[in-house]
Amino acid sequence: MENVEILNENETPKRPVFLTVLCILTFISSGIGSVTALLTPLFSETIIEFLQNSPNYDEAEMAETVAALQAGFGFYLMVSILAVCSLVGAILMWKLKKIGFHIYAISNLVALFIPMLMLSTPISWPGIVITAIFISMYAVHLKLMN
């Protein structure tokens, strides 16, 4: 015989601890990401100057970082919007809303390719792996969401 828990219509399903942890991690990373993306263009010249004055500065190794810092407000605005969308998706998943998963997944997948498209940087394989892992971990909880 199966052990099936029957919920009254007034009861909402309980959010699993693992989903709670995933959401909190996303709240932190998306919150920091959106604020950082908005502040970076304001301080990019100062950051570049700091990097160039560092004793370990290697122009060839830092070329990609400097190019990203010089990307401009449009790039960072797009990154910030995607981070906020990721945050909104996590908030909705916190409330066990399935649409949150789709918002989260789409915004994070688009965010992977923005640097490649706008800055002509190589694809980030670690970024792809981490994004795939998080989307997969959230997808496990889709059956609990409505």
C-alpha positions in Angstrom: 0.0 0.0 0.0 1.3 3.5 -0.9 1.8 6.1 1.7 0.0 9.1 0.2 -0.5 12.3 2.2 -3.8 13.9 1.4 -3.9 17.7 1.8 -7.0 19.6 2.6 -7.9 22.3 0.1 -6.9 25.0 2.6 -3.4 23.5 3.2 -0.5 24.5 1.0 2.3 22.0 0.3 5.3 22.4 2.5 8.5 23.7 0.8 11.3 21.1 1.1 14.4 22.1 2.9 16.6 21.6 -0.2 14.4 23.9 -2.2 14.6 26.5 0.6 18.5 26.2 0.5 18.5 26.6 -3.3 16.3 29.7 -3.1 18.4 31.3 -0.4 21.6 30.7 -2.5 19.9 32.3 -5.5 18.6 35.2 -3.3 22.2 35.9 -2.3 23.9 35.4 -5.7 21.2 37.3 -7.7 21.0 40.1 -5.2 24.8 40.6 -5.2 24.9 40.2 -9.0 22.3 42.8 -9.7 23.8 45.4 -7.4 27.3 44.7 -8.6 26.2 45.0 -12.3 24.7 48.4 -11.6 27.8 49.6 -9.6 30.5 48.3 -11.9 30.2 50.9 -14.7 30.4 53.7 -12.1 33.7 52.4 -10.7 35.2 50.6 -13.7 38.0 53.2 -14.4 39.0 53.1 -10.8 39.1 49.3 -10.8 41.1 49.2 -14.0 43.6 51.7 -12.6 43.9 49.6 -9.4 44.5 46.4 -11.5 47.1 48.1 -13.6 49.0 49.4 -10.6 49.1 45.9 -9.0 52.6 44.4 -9.0 51.2 41.2 -10.5 49.5 42.9 -13.4 49.9 41.0 -16.6 48.3 42.8 -19.6 47.7 39.6 -21.6 46.1 37.8 -18.7 43.9 40.8 -17.7 42.8 41.8 -21.2 39.5 40.0 -20.9 38.8 41.5 -17.4 39.6 45.0 -18.6 37.4 44.5 -21.7 34.5 43.4 -19.5 35.1 46.4 -17.2 34.9 48.7 -20.2 31.8 47.0 -21.6 29.6 50.0 -20.8 26.3 50.7 -19.0 24.2 48.8 -21.6 25.9 45.5 -20.9 25.7 45.9 -17.2 22.1 47.0 -17.3 21.3 43.8 -19.2 23.2 41.7 -16.7 21.4 43.4 -13.8 18.0 42.9 -15.4 18.7 39.2 -15.9 19.9 38.9 -12.2 16.7 40.6 -11.0 14.7 38.2 -13.2 16.6 35.3 -11.6 15.8 36.7 -8.2 12.1 37.0 -9.1 12.1 33.4 -10.3 13.6 32.3 -7.0 11.0 34.3 -5.0 8.2 32.6 -7.0 9.7 29.2 -6.5 10.0 30.0 -2.8 6.2 30.4 -3.0 6.0 27.1 -4.9 5.0 28.8 -8.2 6.0 26.8 -11.3 6.4 30.0 -13.4 9.3 30.9 -11.1 11.3 28.0 -12.4 10.7 29.1 -16.0 11.7 32.7 -15.3 14.8 31.5 -13.4 15.9 29.1 -16.1 15.4 31.4 -19.0 17.1 34.4 -17.3 20.1 32.3 -16.3 20.4 30.6 -19.7 20.3 34.0 -21.4 22.9 35.4 -18.9 25.3 32.7 -20.0 25.4 34.0 -23.6 25.3 37.8 -23.0 29.1 38.2 -22.5 29.7 36.0 -25.6 27.3 38.0 -27.8 28.1 41.5 -26.5 31.8 41.2 -25.6 32.9 38.4 -28.0 34.3 36.5 -25.0 34.7 32.7 -25.1 31.9 30.6 -23.7 32.2 29.9 -20.0 32.1 26.2 -19.5 32.2 26.5 -15.7 29.2 28.9 -15.9 27.3 26.4 -18.1 28.0 23.5 -15.7 26.9 25.5 -12.6 23.8 26.9 -14.3 22.9 23.4 -15.5 23.3 22.0 -12.0 21.1 24.7 -10.4 18.4 24.4 -13.1 18.4 20.6 -12.6 18.2 20.9 -8.8 15.3 23.3 -9.1 13.6 21.0 -11.8 13.5 18.2 -9.2 11.0 20.2 -7.2 8.7 21.1 -10.2 6.2 18.4 -9.2 5.6 20.3 -5.9 4.9 23.6 -7.6 1.7 24.7 -9.1 
